[in-house]
Amino acid sequence: MTSTTLSVGLLGFGLAGSVFHAPLIQCEPRLRLAAVASSRVDDIRRAAPEAVAVSSPAAILDDPSIDLVVIATPNTSHAVLARAALLAGKHVVVDKPMATSAREADQLIELAHRQDRLLTVFHNRRWDGDFLTLRDCVDSGALGEIYHYEAHFDRFRPAIKAGWREKPLPGSGVLFDLGAHLIDQALTLFGMPHTVTADVGAQRRAAEVDDWFHLILNYGRMRAILHAGTVVCRPGPRFQIHGDAGSFLKSGMDGQEAALRAGRRPSGGDWGLDEPELYGRLYEADGGERVVETRPGDYPAFYRGVAAAILDGETPPVTAESARHVMAVLEACARSSAERRTVALP
């Protein structure tokens, strides 16, 4: 491409569009938020006055000046809108999960290759500060050979909120919501597991979709345990990982989402910093113990990488193929729970 700036059209201005995508697009100098498709016109004018508010995705897809389409709509529409955007000749970012099935993901990947357009997925929690820190511990060899990895995404929401995520639709429920994050992190660290064994259920009395899961990913000698609960008043460690040279434990939640919800923007040297009392601890096999300062979280890295992939030909920050692997594991977990058996991954 000859341009140094990409015009972006954002589809959807709910939680994902207004809290995550719009602010991160706005802070990337090589992207320009040109248009937003949503009925929330007043919200768009307040948060993104530089963008044109349009009533339908078609107005963005038919606009030849739009280079990149970002899909931040309910999960059921991800594949349909991504397909339409690719056929319109646009590069595409899809909010996670990529689709509601691995088959849909395969079709999108094939179409993106045919159209010679970027297709990537917003797996933003690869840039959580705690996950970046844990990954450093693994990559440095400080823990030795890993035998046990455990990641929790627990929340205290005993009352059911209104919204599509709580309705029995394809891609709804906590498995496709929070499970997509935890699975993507595990696959980033360890690759595809051999098998999965899953228990997925609804615990709250009025729940119409799953709000709890416990997943076991089998990597031979190593196991990855991924867990989410919705009625957890006092969570335990968010991450714990154990190897033959030591253990790393980390509590607390990355603060970038809370900062974005509060209206902060990713600027200044204090963005993504963790509270010192939440720093993780590394316990060494010889009895040593040390505090590990949390790396700054870096959600802006995603759209920085998107711009570099399109304008400079660099590798996308999240490849469509890796997002498709997440879909395959999600489907295997759902099948494992429904059939009460261990499911092998191809």
GIRABEL-V966542 format. One record per residue. PHI is phi in radians with two decimals (* if undefined). PSI is psi in whole degrees, -180 to 180 (999 if undefined). Layout:
phi=PHI psi=PSI
phi=PHI psi=PSI
//
This chain:
phi=* psi=146
phi=-1.59 psi=-23
phi=-1.26 psi=152
phi=-1.78 psi=-3
phi=-2.34 psi=139
phi=-1.83 psi=134
phi=-1.52 psi=130
phi=-2.01 psi=134
phi=-1.94 psi=126
phi=-1.83 psi=126
phi=-1.78 psi=111
phi=1.80 psi=135
phi=-2.38 psi=38
phi=-1.46 psi=-147
phi=-0.99 psi=-53
phi=-1.10 psi=-47
phi=-1.20 psi=-44
phi=-1.46 psi=-35
phi=-1.54 psi=-41
phi=-1.75 psi=-63
phi=-1.20 psi=-51
phi=-1.01 psi=-50
phi=-1.09 psi=-37
phi=-1.29 psi=-35
phi=-1.12 psi=-43
phi=-1.13 psi=-28
phi=-1.56 psi=-3
phi=-1.67 psi=115
phi=-1.13 psi=-19
phi=-1.67 psi=8
phi=-2.12 psi=146
phi=-2.25 psi=117
phi=-1.29 psi=104
phi=-1.66 psi=-32
phi=-2.69 psi=149
phi=-2.31 psi=129
phi=-1.72 psi=110
phi=-2.99 psi=157
phi=-1.43 psi=-8
phi=-1.51 psi=65
phi=-1.10 psi=-44
phi=-1.11 psi=-40
phi=-1.10 psi=-41
phi=-1.12 psi=-44
phi=-1.10 psi=-35
phi=-1.28 psi=-45
phi=-1.54 psi=-28
phi=-2.45 psi=67
phi=-1.10 psi=-19
phi=-1.34 psi=-13
phi=-1.74 psi=149
phi=-1.49 psi=130
phi=-1.54 psi=125
phi=-2.15 psi=160
phi=-1.54 psi=-19
phi=-2.49 psi=153
phi=-0.99 psi=-32
phi=-1.00 psi=-36
phi=-1.09 psi=-31
phi=-1.43 psi=-44
phi=-1.12 psi=-31
phi=-1.52 psi=-3
phi=-1.51 psi=113
phi=-1.19 psi=-15
phi=-1.45 psi=-11
phi=-1.46 psi=124
phi=-1.63 psi=-37
phi=-2.29 psi=130
phi=-1.91 psi=130
phi=-1.93 psi=125
phi=-1.84 psi=110
phi=-2.19 psi=47
phi=-1.85 psi=175
phi=-0.96 psi=152
phi=-0.97 psi=-34
phi=-1.11 psi=-21
phi=-1.76 psi=-2
phi=-1.00 psi=-53
phi=-1.15 psi=-42
phi=-1.08 psi=-47
phi=-1.25 psi=-37
phi=-1.11 psi=-41
phi=-1.07 psi=-47
phi=-1.08 psi=-40
phi=-1.17 psi=-42
phi=-1.12 psi=-42
phi=-1.14 psi=-26
phi=-1.44 psi=1
phi=1.48 psi=19
phi=-1.69 psi=150
phi=-1.27 psi=153
phi=-2.38 psi=133
phi=-1.96 psi=129
phi=-1.99 psi=133
phi=-1.12 psi=152
phi=-1.27 psi=152
phi=-1.26 psi=159
phi=-1.00 psi=-37
phi=-2.76 psi=-164
phi=-1.87 psi=2
phi=-2.74 psi=157
phi=-1.15 psi=-33
phi=-1.07 psi=-46
phi=-1.05 psi=-41
phi=-1.08 psi=-43
phi=-1.05 psi=-42
phi=-1.13 psi=-39
phi=-1.18 psi=-41
phi=-1.09 psi=-44
phi=-1.08 psi=-43
phi=-1.15 psi=-42
phi=-1.06 psi=-40
phi=-1.13 psi=-44
phi=-1.10 psi=-39
phi=-1.47 psi=-9
phi=0.98 psi=50
phi=-2.24 psi=151
phi=-1.22 psi=134
phi=-2.26 psi=119
phi=-2.46 psi=167
phi=-2.25 psi=139
phi=-1.41 psi=77
phi=-1.63 psi=74
phi=-1.19 psi=-22
phi=-1.37 psi=4
phi=-1.14 psi=-20
phi=-1.93 psi=21
phi=-1.15 psi=141
phi=-1.08 psi=-40
phi=-1.17 psi=-39
phi=-1.20 psi=-40
phi=-1.05 psi=-39
phi=-1.18 psi=-46
phi=-1.04 psi=-42
phi=-1.09 psi=-38
phi=-1.07 psi=-42
phi=-1.08 psi=-41
phi=-1.18 psi=-50
phi=-1.14 psi=-29
phi=-1.32 psi=-15
phi=1.44 psi=7
phi=-1.10 psi=-25
phi=-1.73 psi=-4
phi=1.24 psi=-149
phi=-1.30 psi=131
phi=-1.46 psi=134
phi=-2.05 psi=-24
phi=-2.60 psi=128
phi=-2.24 psi=133
phi=-2.41 psi=129
phi=-2.30 psi=131
phi=-2.04 psi=146
phi=-2.30 psi=77
phi=-1.75 psi=143
phi=-2.43 psi=164
phi=-2.01 psi=94
phi=-2.37 psi=68
phi=-1.13 psi=-26
phi=-1.60 psi=141
phi=-1.50 psi=126
phi=-1.47 psi=150
phi=-1.24 psi=147
phi=2.50 psi=164
phi=-1.15 psi=-26
phi=-1.12 psi=-22
phi=-1.74 psi=6
phi=-1.80 psi=148
phi=-1.29 psi=78
phi=-2.15 psi=159
phi=-0.99 psi=130
phi=1.48 psi=1
phi=-1.52 psi=172
phi=1.62 psi=165
phi=-1.26 psi=-26
phi=-1.09 psi=-50
phi=-1.31 psi=-21
phi=-1.46 psi=-74
phi=-1.39 psi=-32
phi=-1.05 psi=-36
phi=-1.04 psi=-39
phi=-1.13 psi=-52
phi=-1.14 psi=-40
phi=-1.15 psi=-44
phi=-1.04 psi=-42
phi=-1.11 psi=-44
phi=-1.11 psi=-42
phi=-1.18 psi=-34
phi=-1.09 psi=-38
phi=-1.37 psi=-44
phi=-2.15 psi=-7
phi=1.42 psi=-168
phi=-1.29 psi=136
phi=-1.33 psi=166
phi=-1.33 psi=-45
phi=-2.49 psi=165
phi=-2.30 psi=145
phi=-2.24 psi=122
phi=-2.30 psi=145
phi=-2.18 psi=115
phi=-2.19 psi=131
phi=-2.71 psi=174
phi=-1.96 psi=121
phi=-1.77 psi=-38
phi=-1.22 psi=141
phi=-0.99 psi=-40
phi=-1.68 psi=9
phi=-1.15 psi=135
phi=-1.78 psi=-13
phi=-2.36 psi=170
phi=-1.11 psi=139
phi=-2.29 psi=14
phi=-2.68 psi=141
phi=-2.68 psi=156
phi=-2.43 psi=114
phi=-2.02 psi=138
phi=-2.07 psi=116
phi=-1.77 psi=124
phi=-1.67 psi=119
phi=-2.04 psi=36
phi=1.49 psi=-118
phi=-1.20 psi=-27
phi=-1.66 psi=145
phi=-2.13 psi=141
phi=-1.96 psi=122
phi=-1.86 psi=123
phi=-2.11 psi=128
phi=-2.46 psi=143
phi=-2.50 psi=136
phi=-2.31 psi=151
phi=-1.83 psi=-14
phi=-2.13 psi=69
phi=-2.19 psi=100
phi=-1.28 psi=-37
phi=-2.28 psi=93
phi=-1.14 psi=151
phi=-1.49 psi=-157
phi=-1.01 psi=138
phi=-1.26 psi=-43
phi=-2.23 psi=141
phi=-2.51 psi=137
phi=-2.48 psi=133
phi=-2.21 psi=132
phi=-2.33 psi=-179
phi=-1.39 psi=-1
phi=-1.96 psi=-9
phi=2.85 psi=-178
phi=-2.31 psi=149
phi=-2.21 psi=129
phi=-2.21 psi=138
phi=-2.49 psi=129
phi=-1.93 psi=172
phi=1.53 psi=169
phi=-2.06 psi=139
phi=-0.89 psi=137
phi=-1.60 psi=3
phi=-1.18 psi=-40
phi=-1.09 psi=-46
phi=-1.06 psi=-39
phi=-1.15 psi=-42
phi=-1.14 psi=-40
phi=-1.09 psi=-32
phi=-1.41 psi=-1
phi=1.64 psi=3
phi=-1.28 psi=155
phi=-2.09 psi=149
phi=-1.22 psi=84
phi=-2.58 psi=155
phi=1.55 psi=162
phi=-1.33 psi=-8
phi=-1.72 psi=6
phi=-1.17 psi=134
phi=1.35 psi=7
phi=-1.34 psi=146
phi=-1.66 psi=158
phi=-1.29 psi=133
phi=-0.96 psi=-34
phi=-1.21 psi=-12
phi=-1.77 psi=2
phi=-1.00 psi=146
phi=-1.30 psi=168
phi=-2.18 psi=136
phi=-1.87 psi=119
phi=-1.83 psi=117
phi=-1.57 psi=151
phi=-1.10 psi=-26
phi=-1.47 psi=6
phi=1.79 psi=-9
phi=-1.26 psi=157
phi=-2.56 psi=135
phi=-2.58 psi=151
phi=-1.43 psi=137
phi=-1.97 psi=112
phi=-1.09 psi=134
phi=-1.27 psi=132
phi=-1.13 psi=148
phi=-1.07 psi=135
phi=-1.18 psi=154
phi=-2.54 psi=63
phi=-1.02 psi=-33
phi=-1.02 psi=-18
phi=-1.06 psi=-29
phi=-1.11 psi=-55
phi=-1.28 psi=-24
phi=-1.08 psi=-41
phi=-1.24 psi=-34
phi=-1.10 psi=-47
phi=-1.06 psi=-42
phi=-1.17 psi=-35
phi=-1.15 psi=-43
phi=-1.36 psi=-45
phi=-1.52 psi=-29
phi=-2.01 psi=-4
phi=1.31 psi=20
phi=-1.41 psi=166
phi=-1.12 psi=136
phi=-1.05 psi=153
phi=-1.11 psi=-30
phi=-2.37 psi=116
phi=-1.31 psi=148
phi=-1.07 psi=-34
phi=-1.13 psi=-40
phi=-1.17 psi=-36
phi=-1.19 psi=-32
phi=-1.17 psi=-36
phi=-1.07 psi=-38
phi=-1.04 psi=-44
phi=-1.06 psi=-41
phi=-1.11 psi=-40
phi=-1.23 psi=-40
phi=-1.00 psi=-46
phi=-1.11 psi=-41
phi=-1.13 psi=-38
phi=-1.17 psi=-43
phi=-1.08 psi=-41
phi=-1.19 psi=-40
phi=-1.05 psi=-45
phi=-1.19 psi=-43
phi=-1.14 psi=-38
phi=-1.71 psi=-1
phi=0.94 psi=53
phi=-2.67 psi=164
phi=-1.39 psi=137
phi=-2.03 psi=133
phi=-1.49 psi=145
phi=-1.67 psi=141
phi=-1.17 psi=999
//
